[in-house]
Amino acid sequence: MTLHAPRALDVLDRISERLARRYSRVAPVEQVRELVLDSARRYRHLDHPTAHARALTAQLAADRLEALRWRAASQGRAAAPPSFLFVCAGNGGRSQLAAALMRAAVAPGVRVASAGVDPVARILPAVIESLDELGVSTVGEYPKPITPEFVAAADVVVQFDCGDPLDHLAGPALQTWSLAGGAGSGKGGMRRTRDELAQAVVRLARQRGLEAVEP
């Protein structure tokens, strides 16, 4: 999507207006508009059809505003549950697997998100298939970039061998996970990766005081 084309700017204005109304208690209008414009910029490297690029822009901006809302709400709660952010290079594989498995392992109300240093165009079909075998859904999920809002909303950030290590992040506890079997290849490799991550997310959740069951 070309940001400075008149039609593109009109669409971004409509997205901004809609989100500004929805999140009027979270961020001022100008901040919402800047989030929308920045979200559009973050997908320019991908060759998405225009309509899909607009939808991704709107979804990413909304998710960033949700992260701001979560952070504000959790700061006012004495016993807020921990929140998790899983990060890998492209947010199409391991981070999506881990986040989906964590959501399935813990109770509703725990914030679990994923992101990538350089997001790819789509979640790997093998990831979706391996999760589907457990009845774990990725509906509504998509590769997204790591942003300040996602980091600020996380108590724990887990990185998977990122090309750009996240050691510079301030605030959340940072862990680096390396899979014993590597990233896995083929269906068998993906299942081994999935099963290893299923055990790892349960351990992490319990370490943070949550009840968790392996998906």
N, C-alpha and C positions, 0 to 999 in steps of 0.2 A: 504494500500500500504506500503510495507516494504521499508523504505527510502534507506537502504544501499545495497540492492540487485543490482547487476550490471545493470540489465535491467531497474529497477526503476530509477536509477541514469541517465541512458541514456535518458529516457523519460523526466526527470526533466531538463536535459541539453538542450534538444530540446525546451522545453517550455521556458526556460530562454533565449535562443538565439532568439527565435521568439519575445518574449516580449521586449528584449533589443533593437531589431531593431525598434519595433513599438514605444517604449517610450524612444528613444535615447536622446531626449531633456528634459526628466523628471528626469531620474536617471541613474547613471553609471552602467556598466555591472555587477559589483560585488554586487551592491545594489539590482539590479533586481534578481540576482541569490539567494541572501539571502532571499528576499521576497518570491520567489518560494519555497525554502526549508522550510521556516517557515510556509507558507500556507499549504504545505503537512503535516507538523507536526500537525497542528490544526485540521485536520480531522481524525487523527489516532484512536480516540476513537470510531468512527462510523464504523459499519461493512458494508461498501460499497463495491460493486464489484470493482475490480481493475480499470477497464476502467472508471467507474463513479468517482472513487476517483481522477484519473488523470484529468478528465474534471473539477471537482470541484476545484482542485488545480490551474489549469490554469485560471479558471474564477475568483477565489478569488484573485490571484496575480494581474490579470489585473484590477480588481475593486480597489485594493489598489493603483495601479499606477495611475488609473483615479482620485482617491481622491487626490493624490499628485499633479497631473496636475491641478485639479480644485482649490486647495488651492493656488498654485503659480499664476494662472491666476487671481483669485479673489483679491489677495493682490495688484495687479497692477491696479485694477478698482476702481474708486472713488465711484461708485454707484452700486456695485455688489449686486445682490439679496441675501437675507438670505438663508442659507442652513440648513437642518434639518436631525437629526439622531434619529430614534426611536429604543429603546432597551428594550427587555424583556429577560426572562431567556433563552429560547430556540430558539428565532427568528423563531418560526413556527406558532405563533398565533397573539397576540395583536400587536406586533411591525410590523408584515407584514400587518395586517389590516390597521393600522394607516398610514403607509408609502404609501400603495396603494391608500388610500382615499385622502391623501394629494396630491399625484401626480395628481389625477383626479380633485382636487379642484382648483389648481393653474395653472398658465400659464407654457408652456414648458420653459426650461431654468433654473428653480429653482431646485437645487440639493436636492433630498430627498433620504435617504438611511435608511436601518434598519440593526440591528445586534443583536446577543445574547451573553449572558455571557457564556453559554454552549450550542452551537447550536445542534438542533435535526437533525434527518436524512432528514426530508422533511416538507414542509408546510402542515398544517392540511387540509385535504380535505374539512372540514366544512368551513374553511376560504375562500378557493378558490370558493366554491359554493355560499357563502353569497355575495362575491364580484361580482361574475358572474351575480347574480340577478340584480345588478345595472349597468351591462355592464362595470365593472372595471376589468382590467386584471392584473394577476400576472405573465404573460409570461416573462421568463428571470430571475425571482426572485428565490432565494434559501436561506436556512438558512446559515448564515455566522457568524463568531465570531466577536466580537468587537476588533478593532485593533487601534493602534496609528494613522494610516493614516485616518481612518474613523472619529475619534474624531477631529483630526486637521482640517479636511475639514468642520466641522459643526459649525454653529453659535449657534444653539440651539440643545441640547440633551434632549429628553424626555425618561424617564425610567418608566417602568411598574413593580412595586413591584419586582425588581430584587433580586434574592437570594444573590447577591453580590452587595450592593448599590454602585452607581457610584459617591458618594460625593467627592471622591478623585480627580476627573477629573479637570484638569486645562485648562482654556481657554474658552470653550463654556458655554453659559448660560444653567443651568441644571434645568429641571422641573421634578417633579414626579407626575404621573397621577394614580389615583385610580378610577376604574370604579364603578359607583353607584350600579350596579347590579352584581358586581363581574365579573368573566370571562365569565359567562353564560354557560348554558349546553343545549344540543340539538339544533335543528334548530332555535327554538324560542329564546333561550338564545343567540345564535350567532348573530341573527338578531338584538337583542337589543344592544348587544355589538357593532356591526357594526354601528348602527344608532347613538349611543352615541358618538362613535369616530368620525363619520362624522361631527357632530356638533363641537366637540372639535378641530379638525384640522382646520376647517374654522375659528374658533375664534383665534387660534394661528396664522394662516397666516395673518389675518387682524391686529392683534396686532403688527406684524412685518412689517406692511406697504404694504402687498400684497393684490391684488384683489383676492377674492376667492368665489367660489360658491359651495354649498353643493352637493356632487355627487348624 
